[in-house]
């Protein structure tokens, strides 16, 4: 019955669930934005867009990510721009800017 009523949860045989009709739901993007804003207000240093793909620290040191006013700005030195500001980085940065409800500015130099 659980699988038939809520197929998106992919319940296994034997799984049980509790359905609370009066609780709400969370929009993940708004929740993350609120958490980031609160963390910043409490003095946290946010490290957005950190690359954990194994690129060299020396190469990553040539890039910068900042949040200024309503703009998420991603930039890289000319020497590393072709490696750091490619299509995949642009897609990830666009997703992050969307979650933060900010404009995106990507530039070399």
C-alpha positions in Angstrom: 0.0 0.0 0.0 2.9 2.4 0.8 4.5 1.9 -2.6 1.2 2.3 -4.4 0.3 5.5 -2.7 3.8 7.1 -2.6 5.9 5.5 -5.4 8.5 8.3 -5.4 9.8 7.0 -2.0 10.7 3.6 -3.4 9.7 1.8 -0.2 11.1 -1.7 0.2 9.1 -4.7 1.5 8.6 -4.4 5.2 9.1 -0.6 5.3 6.7 1.4 7.4 5.8 5.0 7.3 4.0 7.6 9.3 2.0 10.2 7.4 1.4 13.4 9.3 -1.4 15.4 7.5 -0.8 18.7 9.4 3.0 19.1 8.8 4.4 21.2 6.0 7.2 20.7 3.6 10.5 22.4 2.9 11.6 23.9 -0.4 15.3 22.9 -0.4 16.6 25.9 -2.3 15.0 28.4 0.1 16.1 26.3 3.1 19.7 26.3 2.0 19.6 30.0 1.3 18.2 30.7 4.7 20.9 28.5 6.3 23.7 30.2 4.4 22.4 33.7 5.4 22.1 32.7 9.0 25.6 31.2 9.1 27.0 34.3 7.6 25.1 36.5 10.1 26.7 34.4 12.9 30.2 35.0 11.5 30.8 31.8 9.5 33.3 31.9 6.7 31.4 30.3 3.7 33.5 28.5 1.2 31.1 28.3 -1.8 32.1 26.6 -5.0 35.1 24.8 -3.5 36.5 22.4 -6.0 37.0 18.9 -4.6 37.8 17.3 -7.9 41.5 16.9 -7.2 42.7 20.0 -9.1 46.0 21.3 -7.8 45.9 23.9 -4.9 48.2 26.1 -7.0 45.7 26.2 -9.8 42.7 26.8 -7.5 44.6 29.6 -5.8 44.2 31.5 -9.1 40.4 31.6 -8.8 38.0 33.6 -6.7 34.4 33.3 -5.7 32.6 36.2 -4.1 29.1 37.3 -3.2 28.7 41.0 -3.6 25.3 42.7 -3.4 23.1 40.7 -5.7 25.9 39.2 -7.8 27.7 35.9 -7.4 31.1 36.6 -9.0 33.4 33.8 -10.2 36.8 34.8 -11.6 40.1 33.3 -12.4 43.5 34.7 -13.5 44.1 34.6 -17.2 46.7 31.8 -16.8 44.1 29.4 -15.2 40.9 30.7 -16.7 40.7 28.1 -19.5 40.9 25.2 -16.9 38.9 26.8 -14.1 36.1 28.6 -16.0 34.9 25.9 -18.3 31.4 24.6 -19.2 31.0 22.4 -16.1 32.1 25.2 -13.7 29.7 27.6 -15.4 26.8 25.1 -15.0 27.7 24.5 -11.3 28.0 28.3 -10.7 24.7 28.9 -12.4 23.0 26.4 -10.1 24.6 28.0 -7.1 23.6 31.5 -8.2 20.0 30.2 -8.7 19.9 28.7 -5.3 21.1 31.9 -3.8 18.8 34.0 -6.0 21.7 36.0 -7.3 22.9 37.1 -10.7 26.0 35.3 -12.0 29.1 37.0 -13.3 32.0 34.8 -14.6 35.1 36.5 -15.9 38.8 35.9 -16.6 41.4 38.4 -15.5 
